[in-house]
Amino acid sequence: MIAGWRVWYDDGRVKEGHTFADWEPLPHDGVLYVKLYHDKDSRLGIPLAEKHNAVDYYFATPSEIYGASNDTFAEIKKRYPGAIFHEYTYLHE
């Protein structure tokens, strides 16, 4: 289960939260990275976390945060009605 998350944006902002209600008001574009913090520790005793980037859309339902780039936006919205979406920004080297 996700215990919290942090989102980094292309304009330097960093937002964090712990609930689906915290996710909804986030800016919807310019996402660089999303880091998810789990409610359990690794075998080393540190909280489990995963970092996501290079995903077309990040979206959350009341129970989970997802990233998807293989399906179209319409397909994702149909599969997860009521989900809140944020768009990824690609960095050009």
PDB file as gemmi writes it, atoms N, CA and C in Angstrom:
CRYST1    1.000    1.000    1.000  90.00  90.00  90.00 P 1                      
ATOM      1  N   MET A   1       0.833  -1.170   0.000  1.00  0.00           N  
ATOM      2  CA  MET A   1       0.000   0.000   0.000  1.00  0.00           C  
ATOM      3  C   MET A   1       0.892   1.254   0.000  1.00  0.00           C  
ATOM      4  N   ILE A   2       0.444   2.282  -0.679  1.00  0.00           N  
ATOM      5  CA  ILE A   2       1.197   3.531  -0.753  1.00  0.00           C  
ATOM      6  C   ILE A   2       0.948   4.363   0.516  1.00  0.00           C  
ATOM      7  N   ALA A   3       2.030   4.748   1.177  1.00  0.00           N  
ATOM      8  CA  ALA A   3       1.921   5.547   2.394  1.00  0.00           C  
ATOM      9  C   ALA A   3       2.084   7.040   2.105  1.00  0.00           C  
ATOM     10  N   GLY A   4       2.705   7.367   0.982  1.00  0.00           N  
ATOM     11  CA  GLY A   4       2.920   8.765   0.618  1.00  0.00           C  
ATOM     12  C   GLY A   4       3.609   8.851  -0.724  1.00  0.00           C  
ATOM     13  N   TRP A   5       3.772  10.056  -1.224  1.00  0.00           N  
ATOM     14  CA  TRP A   5       4.383  10.268  -2.524  1.00  0.00           C  
ATOM     15  C   TRP A   5       4.966  11.665  -2.603  1.00  0.00           C  
ATOM     16  N   ARG A   6       5.879  11.849  -3.548  1.00  0.00           N  
ATOM     17  CA  ARG A   6       6.482  13.156  -3.818  1.00  0.00           C  
ATOM     18  C   ARG A   6       6.554  13.295  -5.335  1.00  0.00           C  
ATOM     19  N   VAL A   7       6.258  14.502  -5.852  1.00  0.00           N  
ATOM     20  CA  VAL A   7       6.268  14.763  -7.288  1.00  0.00           C  
ATOM     21  C   VAL A   7       7.184  15.950  -7.560  1.00  0.00           C  
ATOM     22  N   TRP A   8       8.110  15.786  -8.510  1.00  0.00           N  
ATOM     23  CA  TRP A   8       9.010  16.864  -8.940  1.00  0.00           C  
ATOM     24  C   TRP A   8       8.513  17.387 -10.281  1.00  0.00           C  
ATOM     25  N   TYR A   9       8.533  18.731 -10.437  1.00  0.00           N  
ATOM     26  CA  TYR A   9       8.042  19.387 -11.654  1.00  0.00           C  
ATOM     27  C   TYR A   9       9.164  20.085 -12.402  1.00  0.00           C  
ATOM     28  N   ASP A  10       8.925  20.333 -13.689  1.00  0.00           N  
ATOM     29  CA  ASP A  10       9.937  20.963 -14.542  1.00  0.00           C  
ATOM     30  C   ASP A  10      10.228  22.411 -14.181  1.00  0.00           C  
ATOM     31  N   ASP A  11       9.373  23.043 -13.387  1.00  0.00           N  
ATOM     32  CA  ASP A  11       9.638  24.430 -12.970  1.00  0.00           C  
ATOM     33  C   ASP A  11      10.285  24.514 -11.589  1.00  0.00           C  
ATOM     34  N   GLY A  12      10.696  23.365 -11.031  1.00  0.00           N  
ATOM     35  CA  GLY A  12      11.393  23.343  -9.749  1.00  0.00           C  
ATOM     36  C   GLY A  12      10.519  23.040  -8.544  1.00  0.00           C  
ATOM     37  N   ARG A  13       9.221  23.044  -8.716  1.00  0.00           N  
ATOM     38  CA  ARG A  13       8.341  22.741  -7.581  1.00  0.00           C  
ATOM     39  C   ARG A  13       8.450  21.276  -7.200  1.00  0.00           C  
ATOM     40  N   VAL A  14       8.234  21.015  -5.915  1.00  0.00           N  
ATOM     41  CA  VAL A  14       8.137  19.655  -5.390  1.00  0.00           C  
ATOM     42  C   VAL A  14       6.897  19.620  -4.515  1.00  0.00           C  
ATOM     43  N   LYS A  15       6.016  18.678  -4.797  1.00  0.00           N  
ATOM     44  CA  LYS A  15       4.774  18.531  -4.032  1.00  0.00           C  
ATOM     45  C   LYS A  15       4.764  17.149  -3.416  1.00  0.00           C  
ATOM     46  N   GLU A  16       4.133  17.021  -2.245  1.00  0.00           N  
ATOM     47  CA  GLU A  16       4.028  15.713  -1.614  1.00  0.00           C  
ATOM     48  C   GLU A  16       2.701  15.565  -0.902  1.00  0.00           C  
ATOM     49  N   GLY A  17       2.355  14.337  -0.624  1.00  0.00           N  
ATOM     50  CA  GLY A  17       1.104  14.077   0.062  1.00  0.00           C  
ATOM     51  C   GLY A  17       1.002  12.624   0.468  1.00  0.00           C  
ATOM     52  N   HIS A  18      -0.164  12.288   1.024  1.00  0.00           N  
ATOM     53  CA  HIS A  18      -0.364  10.944   1.550  1.00  0.00           C  
ATOM     54  C   HIS A  18      -1.685  10.327   1.128  1.00  0.00           C  
ATOM     55  N   THR A  19      -2.591  11.114   0.561  1.00  0.00           N  
ATOM     56  CA  THR A  19      -3.924  10.605   0.260  1.00  0.00           C  
ATOM     57  C   THR A  19      -4.321  10.922  -1.177  1.00  0.00           C  
ATOM     58  N   PHE A  20      -5.350  10.251  -1.629  1.00  0.00           N  
ATOM     59  CA  PHE A  20      -5.922  10.522  -2.941  1.00  0.00           C  
ATOM     60  C   PHE A  20      -6.389  11.975  -3.018  1.00  0.00           C  
ATOM     61  N   ALA A  21      -6.936  12.499  -1.933  1.00  0.00           N  
ATOM     62  CA  ALA A  21      -7.381  13.900  -1.898  1.00  0.00           C  
ATOM     63  C   ALA A  21      -6.206  14.854  -2.081  1.00  0.00           C  
ATOM     64  N   ASP A  22      -5.010  14.486  -1.628  1.00  0.00           N  
ATOM     65  CA  ASP A  22      -3.813  15.313  -1.830  1.00  0.00           C  
ATOM     66  C   ASP A  22      -3.370  15.288  -3.292  1.00  0.00           C  
ATOM     67  N   TRP A  23      -3.613  14.176  -3.978  1.00  0.00           N  
ATOM     68  CA  TRP A  23      -3.188  14.000  -5.372  1.00  0.00           C  
ATOM     69  C   TRP A  23      -4.007  14.863  -6.319  1.00  0.00           C  
ATOM     70  N   GLU A  24      -5.301  14.962  -6.080  1.00  0.00           N  
ATOM     71  CA  GLU A  24      -6.208  15.634  -7.013  1.00  0.00           C  
ATOM     72  C   GLU A  24      -5.829  17.076  -7.340  1.00  0.00           C  
ATOM     73  N   PRO A  25      -5.489  17.919  -6.362  1.00  0.00           N  
ATOM     74  CA  PRO A  25      -5.213  19.329  -6.693  1.00  0.00           C  
ATOM     75  C   PRO A  25      -3.822  19.609  -7.267  1.00  0.00           C  
ATOM     76  N   LEU A  26      -2.985  18.594  -7.448  1.00  0.00           N  
ATOM     77  CA  LEU A  26      -1.649  18.828  -8.000  1.00  0.00           C  
ATOM     78  C   LEU A  26      -1.726  19.428  -9.393  1.00  0.00           C  
ATOM     79  N   PRO A  27      -0.723  20.205  -9.790  1.00  0.00           N  
ATOM     80  CA  PRO A  27      -0.654  20.654 -11.177  1.00  0.00           C  
ATOM     81  C   PRO A  27      -0.662  19.442 -12.105  1.00  0.00           C  
ATOM     82  N   HIS A  28      -1.356  19.536 -13.216  1.00  0.00           N  
ATOM     83  CA  HIS A  28      -1.569  18.391 -14.088  1.00  0.00           C  
ATOM     84  C   HIS A  28      -0.527  18.216 -15.184  1.00  0.00           C  
ATOM     85  N   ASP A  29       0.425  19.119 -15.301  1.00  0.00           N  
ATOM     86  CA  ASP A  29       1.439  18.936 -16.333  1.00  0.00           C  
ATOM     87  C   ASP A  29       2.806  19.317 -15.793  1.00  0.00           C  
ATOM     88  N   GLY A  30       3.836  18.928 -16.522  1.00  0.00           N  
ATOM     89  CA  GLY A  30       5.198  19.258 -16.120  1.00  0.00           C  
ATOM     90  C   GLY A  30       5.816  18.295 -15.129  1.00  0.00           C  
ATOM     91  N   VAL A  31       5.255  17.101 -14.948  1.00  0.00           N  
ATOM     92  CA  VAL A  31       5.792  16.123 -14.011  1.00  0.00           C  
ATOM     93  C   VAL A  31       7.101  15.555 -14.557  1.00  0.00           C  
ATOM     94  N   LEU A  32       8.150  15.603 -13.735  1.00  0.00           N  
ATOM     95  CA  LEU A  32       9.423  14.993 -14.101  1.00  0.00           C  
ATOM     96  C   LEU A  32       9.571  13.613 -13.476  1.00  0.00           C  
ATOM     97  N   TYR A  33       9.319  13.524 -12.172  1.00  0.00           N  
ATOM     98  CA  TYR A  33       9.466  12.274 -11.437  1.00  0.00           C  
ATOM     99  C   TYR A  33       8.339  12.144 -10.429  1.00  0.00           C  
ATOM    100  N   VAL A  34       7.995  10.897 -10.133  1.00  0.00           N  
ATOM    101  CA  VAL A  34       7.075  10.582  -9.043  1.00  0.00           C  
ATOM    102  C   VAL A  34       7.763   9.536  -8.186  1.00  0.00           C  
ATOM    103  N   LYS A  35       7.846   9.780  -6.886  1.00  0.00           N  
ATOM    104  CA  LYS A  35       8.413   8.795  -5.968  1.00  0.00           C  
ATOM    105  C   LYS A  35       7.305   8.352  -5.023  1.00  0.00           C  
ATOM    106  N   LEU A  36       7.103   7.040  -4.958  1.00  0.00           N  
ATOM    107  CA  LEU A  36       6.072   6.462  -4.105  1.00  0.00           C  
ATOM    108  C   LEU A  36       6.721   5.824  -2.886  1.00  0.00           C  
ATOM    109  N   TYR A  37       6.173   6.102  -1.713  1.00  0.00           N  
ATOM    110  CA  TYR A  37       6.671   5.530  -0.467  1.00  0.00           C  
ATOM    111  C   TYR A  37       5.662   4.489   0.015  1.00  0.00           C  
ATOM    112  N   HIS A  38       6.140   3.288   0.246  1.00  0.00           N  
ATOM    113  CA  HIS A  38       5.269   2.196   0.681  1.00  0.00           C  
ATOM    114  C   HIS A  38       5.161   2.154   2.197  1.00  0.00           C  
ATOM    115  N   ASP A  39       4.139   1.474   2.673  1.00  0.00           N  
ATOM    116  CA  ASP A  39       3.901   1.412   4.113  1.00  0.00           C  
ATOM    117  C   ASP A  39       4.635   0.246   4.780  1.00  0.00           C  
ATOM    118  N   LYS A  40       5.672  -0.271   4.137  1.00  0.00           N  
ATOM    119  CA  LYS A  40       6.478  -1.323   4.750  1.00  0.00           C  
ATOM    120  C   LYS A  40       7.954  -1.035   4.500  1.00  0.00           C  
ATOM    121  N   ASP A  41       8.784  -1.653   5.310  1.00  0.00           N  
ATOM    122  CA  ASP A  41      10.224  -1.443   5.223  1.00  0.00           C  
ATOM    123  C   ASP A  41      10.889  -2.556   4.424  1.00  0.00           C  
ATOM    124  N   SER A  42      12.058  -2.235   3.887  1.00  0.00           N  
ATOM    125  CA  SER A  42      12.875  -3.255   3.229  1.00  0.00           C  
ATOM    126  C   SER A  42      13.478  -4.159   4.301  1.00  0.00           C  
ATOM    127  N   ARG A  43      14.157  -5.202   3.873  1.00  0.00           N  
ATOM    128  CA  ARG A  43      14.787  -6.089   4.844  1.00  0.00           C  
ATOM    129  C   ARG A  43      15.932  -5.392   5.588  1.00  0.00           C  
ATOM    130  N   LEU A  44      16.365  -4.224   5.078  1.00  0.00           N  
ATOM    131  CA  LEU A  44      17.391  -3.426   5.768  1.00  0.00           C  
ATOM    132  C   LEU A  44      16.781  -2.472   6.782  1.00  0.00           C  
ATOM    133  N   GLY A  45      15.441  -2.450   6.850  1.00  0.00           N  
ATOM    134  CA  GLY A  45      14.767  -1.596   7.823  1.00  0.00           C  
ATOM    135  C   GLY A  45      14.498  -0.183   7.352  1.00  0.00           C  
ATOM    136  N   ILE A  46      14.715   0.104   6.070  1.00  0.00           N  
ATOM    137  CA  ILE A  46      14.406   1.434   5.553  1.00  0.00           C  
ATOM    138  C   ILE A  46      13.107   1.364   4.751  1.00  0.00           C  
ATOM    139  N   PRO A  47      12.333   2.449   4.732  1.00  0.00           N  
ATOM    140  CA  PRO A  47      11.059   2.418   4.010  1.00  0.00           C  
ATOM    141  C   PRO A  47      11.259   2.113   2.522  1.00  0.00           C  
ATOM    142  N   LEU A  48      10.409   1.244   1.994  1.00  0.00           N  
ATOM    143  CA  LEU A  48      10.444   0.943   0.565  1.00  0.00           C  
ATOM    144  C   LEU A  48       9.929   2.135  -0.221  1.00  0.00           C  
ATOM    145  N   ALA A  49      10.597   2.444  -1.312  1.00  0.00           N  
ATOM    146  CA  ALA A  49      10.187   3.553  -2.172  1.00  0.00           C  
ATOM    147  C   ALA A  49      10.524   3.179  -3.607  1.00  0.00           C  
ATOM    148  N   GLU A  50       9.777   3.731  -4.535  1.00  0.00           N  
ATOM    149  CA  GLU A  50      10.073   3.523  -5.950  1.00  0.00           C  
ATOM    150  C   GLU A  50       9.946   4.850  -6.678  1.00  0.00           C  
ATOM    151  N   LYS A  51      10.853   5.081  -7.610  1.00  0.00           N  
ATOM    152  CA  LYS A  51      10.883   6.330  -8.369  1.00  0.00           C  
ATOM    153  C   LYS A  51      10.467   6.042  -9.802  1.00  0.00           C  
ATOM    154  N   HIS A  52       9.567   6.853 -10.334  1.00  0.00           N  
ATOM    155  CA  HIS A  52       9.079   6.682 -11.696  1.00  0.00           C  
ATOM    156  C   HIS A  52       9.381   7.932 -12.508  1.00  0.00           C  
ATOM    157  N   ASN A  53       9.777   7.743 -13.752  1.00  0.00           N  
ATOM    158  CA  ASN A  53       9.941   8.847 -14.691  1.00  0.00           C  
ATOM    159  C   ASN A  53       9.761   8.291 -16.096  1.00  0.00           C  
ATOM    160  N   ALA A  54       9.709   9.166 -17.071  1.00  0.00           N  
ATOM    161  CA  ALA A  54       9.554   8.792 -18.479  1.00  0.00           C  
ATOM    162  C   ALA A  54       8.265   8.026 -18.740  1.00  0.00           C  
ATOM    163  N   VAL A  55       7.198   8.433 -18.110  1.00  0.00           N  
ATOM    164  CA  VAL A  55       5.874   7.852 -18.326  1.00  0.00           C  
ATOM    165  C   VAL A  55       4.977   8.949 -18.865  1.00  0.00           C  
ATOM    166  N   ASP A  56       4.162   8.641 -19.861  1.00  0.00           N  
ATOM    167  CA  ASP A  56       3.315   9.664 -20.477  1.00  0.00           C  
ATOM    168  C   ASP A  56       2.291  10.251 -19.509  1.00  0.00           C  
ATOM    169  N   TYR A  57       1.649   9.397 -18.738  1.00  0.00           N  
ATOM    170  CA  TYR A  57       0.622   9.852 -17.791  1.00  0.00           C  
ATOM    171  C   TYR A  57       0.822   9.159 -16.464  1.00  0.00           C  
ATOM    172  N   TYR A  58       0.736   9.936 -15.399  1.00  0.00           N  
ATOM    173  CA  TYR A  58       0.647   9.378 -14.058  1.00  0.00           C  
ATOM    174  C   TYR A  58      -0.786   9.557 -13.639  1.00  0.00           C  
ATOM    175  N   PHE A  59      -1.359   8.552 -12.995  1.00  0.00           N  
ATOM    176  CA  PHE A  59      -2.727   8.721 -12.529  1.00  0.00           C  
ATOM    177  C   PHE A  59      -2.948   7.950 -11.246  1.00  0.00           C  
ATOM    178  N   ALA A  60      -3.916   8.405 -10.480  1.00  0.00           N  
ATOM    179  CA  ALA A  60      -4.209   7.809  -9.189  1.00  0.00           C  
ATOM    180  C   ALA A  60      -5.684   7.490  -9.082  1.00  0.00           C  
ATOM    181  N   THR A  61      -5.955   6.381  -8.435  1.00  0.00           N  
ATOM    182  CA  THR A  61      -7.301   6.018  -8.015  1.00  0.00           C  
ATOM    183  C   THR A  61      -7.284   6.097  -6.491  1.00  0.00           C  
ATOM    184  N   PRO A  62      -8.400   5.944  -5.834  1.00  0.00           N  
ATOM    185  CA  PRO A  62      -8.369   6.012  -4.375  1.00  0.00           C  
ATOM    186  C   PRO A  62      -7.433   5.001  -3.708  1.00  0.00           C  
ATOM    187  N   SER A  63      -7.029   3.942  -4.416  1.00  0.00           N  
ATOM    188  CA  SER A  63      -6.196   2.924  -3.774  1.00  0.00           C  
ATOM    189  C   SER A  63      -4.765   2.827  -4.296  1.00  0.00           C  
ATOM    190  N   GLU A  64      -4.435   3.460  -5.427  1.00  0.00           N  
ATOM    191  CA  GLU A  64      -3.111   3.255  -6.009  1.00  0.00           C  
ATOM    192  C   GLU A  64      -2.715   4.404  -6.936  1.00  0.00           C  
ATOM    193  N   ILE A  65      -1.399   4.586  -7.137  1.00  0.00           N  
ATOM    194  CA  ILE A  65      -0.873   5.525  -8.115  1.00  0.00           C  
ATOM    195  C   ILE A  65      -0.224   4.700  -9.224  1.00  0.00           C  
ATOM    196  N   TYR A  66      -0.513   5.047 -10.473  1.00  0.00           N  
ATOM    197  CA  TYR A  66      -0.049   4.287 -11.625  1.00  0.00           C  
ATOM    198  C   TYR A  66       0.721   5.187 -12.582  1.00  0.00           C  
ATOM    199  N   GLY A  67       1.455   4.569 -13.496  1.00  0.00           N  
ATOM    200  CA  GLY A  67       2.039   5.247 -14.633  1.00  0.00           C  
ATOM    201  C   GLY A  67       1.782   4.374 -15.848  1.00  0.00           C  
ATOM    202  N   ALA A  68       1.480   4.961 -16.977  1.00  0.00           N  
ATOM    203  CA  ALA A  68       1.213   4.169 -18.174  1.00  0.00           C  
ATOM    204  C   ALA A  68       1.641   4.925 -19.405  1.00  0.00           C  
ATOM    205  N   SER A  69       2.252   4.217 -20.362  1.00  0.00           N  
ATOM    206  CA  SER A  69       2.593   4.858 -21.615  1.00  0.00           C  
ATOM    207  C   SER A  69       2.289   3.971 -22.814  1.00  0.00           C  
ATOM    208  N   ASN A  70       1.844   2.747 -22.605  1.00  0.00           N  
ATOM    209  CA  ASN A  70       1.549   1.843 -23.709  1.00  0.00           C  
ATOM    210  C   ASN A  70       0.135   2.019 -24.254  1.00  0.00           C  
ATOM    211  N   ASP A  71      -0.766   2.536 -23.457  1.00  0.00           N  
ATOM    212  CA  ASP A  71      -2.153   2.717 -23.862  1.00  0.00           C  
ATOM    213  C   ASP A  71      -2.431   4.185 -24.144  1.00  0.00           C  
ATOM    214  N   THR A  72      -3.470   4.437 -24.915  1.00  0.00           N  
ATOM    215  CA  THR A  72      -3.848   5.826 -25.174  1.00  0.00           C  
ATOM    216  C   THR A  72      -4.509   6.412 -23.930  1.00  0.00           C  
ATOM    217  N   PHE A  73      -4.533   7.728 -23.883  1.00  0.00           N  
ATOM    218  CA  PHE A  73      -5.180   8.412 -22.769  1.00  0.00           C  
ATOM    219  C   PHE A  73      -6.646   7.980 -22.648  1.00  0.00           C  
ATOM    220  N   ALA A  74      -7.344   7.856 -23.776  1.00  0.00           N  
ATOM    221  CA  ALA A  74      -8.755   7.445 -23.769  1.00  0.00           C  
ATOM    222  C   ALA A  74      -8.918   6.040 -23.189  1.00  0.00           C  
ATOM    223  N   GLU A  75      -8.011   5.132 -23.548  1.00  0.00           N  
ATOM    224  CA  GLU A  75      -8.090   3.763 -23.028  1.00  0.00           C  
ATOM    225  C   GLU A  75      -7.866   3.724 -21.518  1.00  0.00           C  
ATOM    226  N   ILE A  76      -6.907   4.504 -21.049  1.00  0.00           N  
ATOM    227  CA  ILE A  76      -6.620   4.544 -19.614  1.00  0.00           C  
ATOM    228  C   ILE A  76      -7.807   5.125 -18.851  1.00  0.00           C  
ATOM    229  N   LYS A  77      -8.353   6.234 -19.353  1.00  0.00           N  
ATOM    230  CA  LYS A  77      -9.503   6.859 -18.683  1.00  0.00           C  
ATOM    231  C   LYS A  77     -10.695   5.916 -18.619  1.00  0.00           C  
ATOM    232  N   LYS A  78     -10.914   5.143 -19.672  1.00  0.00           N  
ATOM    233  CA  LYS A  78     -12.030   4.196 -19.704  1.00  0.00           C  
ATOM    234  C   LYS A  78     -11.818   3.074 -18.679  1.00  0.00           C  
ATOM    235  N   ARG A  79     -10.598   2.587 -18.590  1.00  0.00           N  
ATOM    236  CA  ARG A  79     -10.278   1.488 -17.681  1.00  0.00           C  
ATOM    237  C   ARG A  79     -10.312   1.919 -16.214  1.00  0.00           C  
ATOM    238  N   TYR A  80      -9.977   3.179 -15.940  1.00  0.00           N  
ATOM    239  CA  TYR A  80      -9.919   3.683 -14.565  1.00  0.00           C  
ATOM    240  C   TYR A  80     -10.814   4.920 -14.419  1.00  0.00           C  
ATOM    241  N   PRO A  81     -12.133   4.752 -14.479  1.00  0.00           N  
ATOM    242  CA  PRO A  81     -13.015   5.918 -14.360  1.00  0.00           C  
ATOM    243  C   PRO A  81     -12.832   6.603 -12.998  1.00  0.00           C  
ATOM    244  N   GLY A  82     -12.815   7.925 -13.024  1.00  0.00           N  
ATOM    245  CA  GLY A  82     -12.649   8.685 -11.792  1.00  0.00           C  
ATOM    246  C   GLY A  82     -11.209   8.911 -11.375  1.00  0.00           C  
ATOM    247  N   ALA A  83     -10.253   8.354 -12.131  1.00  0.00           N  
ATOM    248  CA  ALA A  83      -8.845   8.552 -11.798  1.00  0.00           C  
ATOM    249  C   ALA A  83      -8.439   9.999 -12.069  1.00  0.00           C  
ATOM    250  N   ILE A  84      -7.442  10.476 -11.348  1.00  0.00           N  
ATOM    251  CA  ILE A  84      -6.904  11.828 -11.509  1.00  0.00           C  
ATOM    252  C   ILE A  84      -5.573  11.704 -12.248  1.00  0.00           C  
ATOM    253  N   PHE A  85      -5.422  12.432 -13.367  1.00  0.00           N  
ATOM    254  CA  PHE A  85      -4.269  12.302 -14.259  1.00  0.00           C  
ATOM    255  C   PHE A  85      -3.332  13.493 -14.171  1.00  0.00           C  
ATOM    256  N   HIS A  86      -2.018  13.219 -14.360  1.00  0.00           N  
ATOM    257  CA  HIS A  86      -0.972  14.238 -14.479  1.00  0.00           C  
ATOM    258  C   HIS A  86      -0.078  13.822 -15.640  1.00  0.00           C  
ATOM    259  N   GLU A  87       0.343  14.794 -16.456  1.00  0.00           N  
ATOM    260  CA  GLU A  87       1.154  14.487 -17.630  1.00  0.00           C  
ATOM    261  C   GLU A  87       2.649  14.641 -17.335  1.00  0.00           C  
ATOM    262  N   TYR A  88       3.421  13.767 -17.923  1.00  0.00           N  
ATOM    263  CA  TYR A  88       4.871  13.779 -17.802  1.00  0.00           C  
ATOM    264  C   TYR A  88       5.470  14.784 -18.772  1.00  0.00           C  
ATOM    265  N   THR A  89       6.556  15.425 -18.392  1.00  0.00           N  
ATOM    266  CA  THR A  89       7.311  16.306 -19.275  1.00  0.00           C  
ATOM    267  C   THR A  89       8.615  15.603 -19.639  1.00  0.00           C  
ATOM    268  N   TYR A  90       8.878  15.502 -20.932  1.00  0.00           N  
ATOM    269  CA  TYR A  90      10.125  14.879 -21.377  1.00  0.00           C  
ATOM    270  C   TYR A  90      11.253  15.898 -21.326  1.00  0.00           C  
ATOM    271  N   LEU A  91      12.401  15.447 -20.835  1.00  0.00           N  
ATOM    272  CA  LEU A  91      13.595  16.287 -20.808  1.00  0.00           C  
ATOM    273  C   LEU A  91      14.405  16.020 -22.076  1.00  0.00           C  
ATOM    274  N   HIS A  92      14.833  17.070 -22.713  1.00  0.00           N  
ATOM    275  CA  HIS A  92      15.622  16.933 -23.939  1.00  0.00           C  
ATOM    276  C   HIS A  92      17.089  17.137 -23.591  1.00  0.00           C  
ATOM    277  N   GLU A  93      17.922  16.224 -24.031  1.00  0.00           N  
ATOM    278  CA  GLU A  93      19.353  16.318 -23.732  1.00  0.00           C  
ATOM    279  C   GLU A  93      20.066  17.145 -24.762  1.00  0.00           C  
TER     280      GLU A  93                                                      
END                                                                             
